[in-house]
Amino acid sequence: MQKRFRFRIYKLLNTISFAGGQGIRHVSREMRTVIACAIVEITFGLDRYLPEQFRTIIVMPRRYLYPGYGQPFLGHVDSRARLVYFSWEDVRQGYLVPDDAVNVALHEMAHVLEHENAYQGIYGKFFRTTDWQQWGKLAFEKMKMIRAGQHEFLKSYGGVNMGEMFAVCVETFFEQPTEFEAQLPELYHHMSLLLGQDPLREGNPLLS
């Protein structure tokens, strides 16, 4: 499936733009490609994969402070300005440690897809409405369990809201698929249907 993946990377890199922040004068080819890979990875099983709204990515060298918040950010999505921010140091670390379910590129791009999916543009939604609704019903119940301290597998950050629940599920789906499927088989199944792929399928992960 490498030809399909490379083609989508090429199309994506000709659709979105990058800018450096806090001392990064030039966003390198490595930075652009690794970050683009995150959105292609998530959407690999979907027909639609090019964003309409979020087409500018700001790359910071490391974690950064954002006005109004005390804790440094690894990355965030500015929905009002349609910008996506990343700490490059943390993006790299997310891929250097591929199985800890901590991947800021996947996490923030999951937020991008959620925002894009809510926007009814000329190309339609990323996810089928029924798949999104079925996933949401299951995820909401798991989110309540996380908040109650009754489930330990998914990161507790998934209990913040449904947006964070989706982002945490995406990280776990790609970085810990075996454990995810064993611990939460029904939620894993609906993640697979939603994204049109199954990372546990060798050779070709696509469902159709």
N, C-alpha and C positions, 0 to 999 in steps of 0.2 A: 504493500500500500504506500510505498515511499513516493512514487510518482504523484499520486493524488495529494499527499501531504505537501510535497515541495511546490506543486502548482498552487495550492491554496495559500501557502506562505508568500509566494510571489505576488498573487493577486492582492493579498492583504497589505503587504508592504507598499504596494502602489495605490492603496486606498487611504491609509492612515499616515499621519505625520508625527514626527518626534522632535522634542526640544529638550535641551539640558537645563538643569537648575542647580543653584548653589555650587557653582564652580565647574560644572560639566559644560565645556564649550562645544564639544562634538559628541553626539550620540553615535557610538561605534556600530559597525555592522553586527558584531556579536550581541550587543544590547538590543538592537532592533529585532534581530532574528529570534533571540530567546524569548523576548516578551511576546512577539507575534505568535510564536509556537504555542503559547498558553491558550490563546483564543482558538487557534486551529485544532488543538488537542480536544478542547471541550466540544467544539462544533463539528468534529470529524464525521459524525454519523448523521448530521443534519444537511438538508439541502441548502439552507441559507447559512452563511458564515461571515458575511461582510457587514460591519456596523454602519448604520445610517447616521446616528446621532453623535456617538463618541469616536471621533476620528483624530484626536490629538492626545498624545501621551507625553507626559513630562517625566524625565528620568533624573532623580536625585542621586548623589553619590552614596548616601547612607540615610539612616533614619532622620526624620526631620520634624520640626515643630510646626504646628498649624495654629493660626490665631484662634483663641478661645478654648484650646485644649492644652492640658498640662503634660500629657504623655506623648512621647515621640511616635510618629506614624511610620509603619512599614510601607504603607501605600494607602490610597483612598480614591474614591470616585467623587468628583464634584459634579453633581447632577445639574446644578443651575448653569455652570459654565461649560458643561459637556467636556470636562477634562478628566484624565486618569493619571494619577501620580504613582510613582514607584521609587522605592529605595533600591538601587541596583545591587548594593551589598546583600540585601535580603532576598532579592530575586535569584541571585547566584546561589546563595545558601539553600534556597528552596529546591533547587535542582541537584546540587551537590549531595544533599541528603534526600534521596528520592522516596523514602518509605516511612516518613514520620507524620504524614498528613499535615505538614506545615509548608505551604507553598503560596507565597503572597501573590505571585503572578496568576495562578489558577484562582485564588480567592477573589482578587479584585476583578478579574475578567468575568467571573461568575456574576458579580454585581452588575457589570456592564451588560451582560446578556439579559439579566432580569429587567434592567431599565429599558433595553432595546425591545424586549418582548412585550413590554407594556405599551410601547409606542406603535400605533397602527400605521405604518408607513406604506409606501407603494409596493414594497416587497412582502408585506404581511409579517406575521409573527415568526419568531425562531422556533417556538415549540407548539405542538398541537394542543389546542385548548383542553381537550379531555385528558391528555397525558399530564399537563400542568396541574389541572384540578385534582387528579387522582394522587399525584405526588404530594401536592399541598395538603391534602386531607391526612395522609399518613405522617408527613413531616410535622404537621401541627401537633399531633398527638405525641410524637417523640420530643418536640420542643417543650411541651408541658412537663414531660417526664424529666428532662434535663433540668428544668427550673426547679422541680421538686427534689432534685438530687437522687432520682430513682434509676438513672441509667448512666453508666460510666464510659461507654465505648466512644461515642462522638464527643468532640471537644465541648467543654461547657460554654464556650463562646456562641455555640449554636443556639443557646437558650435566650439570647438577647432579643431576637426578633426573627421573622421568617426570612428576611433577606440574608441575615447571617447564618441561618440554618441552611439555606441553599448553598451559600459559599462554603461552609464547613463540609457539607455533603459532597460537593464537587471535589474538594481537596482529598477527602477520604476515599471517594470512588476511584480516583486515579492513583493514589499513592498507597492505599491499603485495601485493594479490592477483595482479596481473599478473606481478610478479617471482617470487612464490611458485609460481604455475602453470608458469612457464617453467623455473625452477630445479629444482623438485621436483614434477613433474606427478602422480606416483602418490600421494604424500603429500597434495598439494592435493586430489586427487580424493576421497580417503578423508576428509579434513576436511569436504569439501562434503557427502558422504553422511552423515557423523556429525551435522552441524549442520542438515541438510535445506535448505541454501541455497547459492547461488553468487554472491558479490559481483560477478563479472564479467558476469552476466546483466543486461542493461539492462531497466529497467521493473519486472520482477517477479523477484526473486532466488530465490524459493521453488522447490524441486524438485517439490513436489506440491501 
